[in-house]
């Protein structure tokens, strides 16, 4: 199956967004709460309905960019946060984006990509981060299947994929995941070398 712009647009138009929990993910919220520098540049790729974006914005972070292949979630975000800079809501294929950031937040984006794009994702994330920048978020911990999205993965796979070009600061079972995802996801902090 081709997970292209049309595929994702249809998911939003048909309201088939089972990955959307309706609020900022708890582990990511806790991470955001400890950030002190509100001026850092932040990217959220494939942000969907953007609960993390909304939370960051209301916490005083204003240098946030959202990249999504589907236009509908960007329009939804624009209506939820009317004063959010429209030029920071970018309707684009993530792999074509070129700006660099201090922090990238991963929330159900990696697991939605075709499996053959995982190495490309790692390289692209590295190229989108400033030196010392961090890729932070959640990765699923369940058996990798050919049906999806979401596609699963395991700690060994993630270490193999990311450790070549990132310093692994944290990769551990998330202790504060939402109930349906408890014991099924890792919280991670990877730093660009």
N, C-alpha and C positions, 0 to 999 in steps of 0.2 A: 504494500500500500504506500502511496505517496503522501507524506505529511507536509503538504505545501500550504500556501496562502488560502486556497479554496477550502481545504480540509479544515483548517483552524477557524476560518470565518464561519463555516457551517456549524461547527461546535458551539460557537457563541450565539449564533442566530437561532439554533434549535435548543438553546439552554442546556446543552449536554456538557457541563463543566464539573464533573464529579471530583476533580482534583481541588476545586475551590472550596476551602473550609469556611469562608465567609468572614474571616478576620485574619489579622497578622499571626503567623505561626509563632507559637510560644518560644521555641528556642531562638528564633531570629529576633523576636521582641526583646528577649533578655540580652542578646548581643548588642542590639541597637541602644538599649538603655545604658550600657556602660561606655558608649562612645562619647568622648568629650569635645572633640573638634567638630563643630557643626558646619564648618566650611569645606570639609572634604568633598571631593567629587565622587559621586556614587552612580553606578550603572545597575539597572535591574533588567536583564534580558528576559523576554517571554513572560512579562509580569502579570499577564492575564488581567483580572479585575483589580490588581494593584493594591491589595490590602497593606503590603509592606511599604509601598510608595506612600500611601495615605498616612500611615503611621509615622514614617520618617518625616514627612512634610509637616505634620502637626507637632512633631517634637522639635522643630526649628531647623531641620536640614533643608536647604533650599537649592543645593547644587546636585540635583537628582536628574538622571536621564533614564528614560524607558525606551527600550527597543522591542517592537513586536511585529511579527510578520502579518498579523491580523489587524485590521483597522478598527473593528468594533470595540475591543477592550480599551484601546486608546481613546476612543470617543466616550466610552463609559467613564474613564478616569477624568477626562476633561470636564464632564458634567458633574462628577463628584467633587472635584477640586477646581472650581472655576478660575482661581487665580494662579493655578499651576502654569508655568511657562509652556506655551503651545509648542515652541521650537524644541523642547526637551521631550516631547512625545513623538518618537520617530517610528514611522511605519516603514520597516526595512527588514530584510533578511539579516539576522544577527551576524552571519559570516561576511557580510559586506560592510559592517560598521568599522570605523577606523579611529575614532577618538580614544584617548586614554584616561584612566580613572585611578583613584586611590583605593576604591573599594568596589567590588562587584558582589551582589547578593544573588545566590542561587536558591531558587525555590521552585521545584517541579519543572525546571526547564531541561536540565540534562536528561532526565528520565523520559522526556517527550520526544527526544531526537531519535532519528533512525540510528540503529546500532553502529552502522558503518561510519557515523560522524563523530564518534566519541573521541578519537585521537585528534581530529580537526578541532573539536570543542576545546580540548586542553591547550592546543597551540594557539587558538584564537584568544582564549581567556588570557594567556600569558602575554600576547601582543597588545591586549586592551588595558593592561595594568601598567601603571607607573612603576619604576623600580621600587621594591619594598611594598608595593601595593598588595592588597589581600583579596582573595576569593573566599567568601564565607557563605555557609548555608547548610543545606540538608541534602543528603543522598540516600536513596532507598537501599535497604538491606533485605532483599529477598531474592530468591532464585531468578537468575536471568532467563527470561522466556522469549520466544520469538513473537508472542502475541503482546500487543500493547498499542499505544502507550497506556499506562506507564510501563517502562522497561526497568527491570530490577538490576541488581549488581551486588557485589560483595567487597569486603575490605581489601582483599588481595588484589582484585581487579583495579580498585581505585588507587591503591598504592603503586601498582605497576604503571598505570596511566599517568598519574600526576607527579610522582616523586622525581622523575627525570628533569623536570624544569621548574618545580615548585619545592619550597621547603615546607614539609608537612608539620605544621604547628600543632594541630589537633585533628584527630580522626577517631572519634569514639561514639559509642552508642549514645544517642540522645536520651537524657534522663527526664526531660520535660516535654516530650512529644505529646501531641493530642492523642486521646485514647485509641482511636482506630489505627494509629501509626506507632503506638508504643512497641518497642523492641524491634521495629521494622525500619528504622532510619538512623543514619549517622549524622552527628553535627560535626562540621569540619571548618578549619581555618587553614588555608594554604597561602603561603606568601611567595610572591615572585622573587626569584633569586637575582 
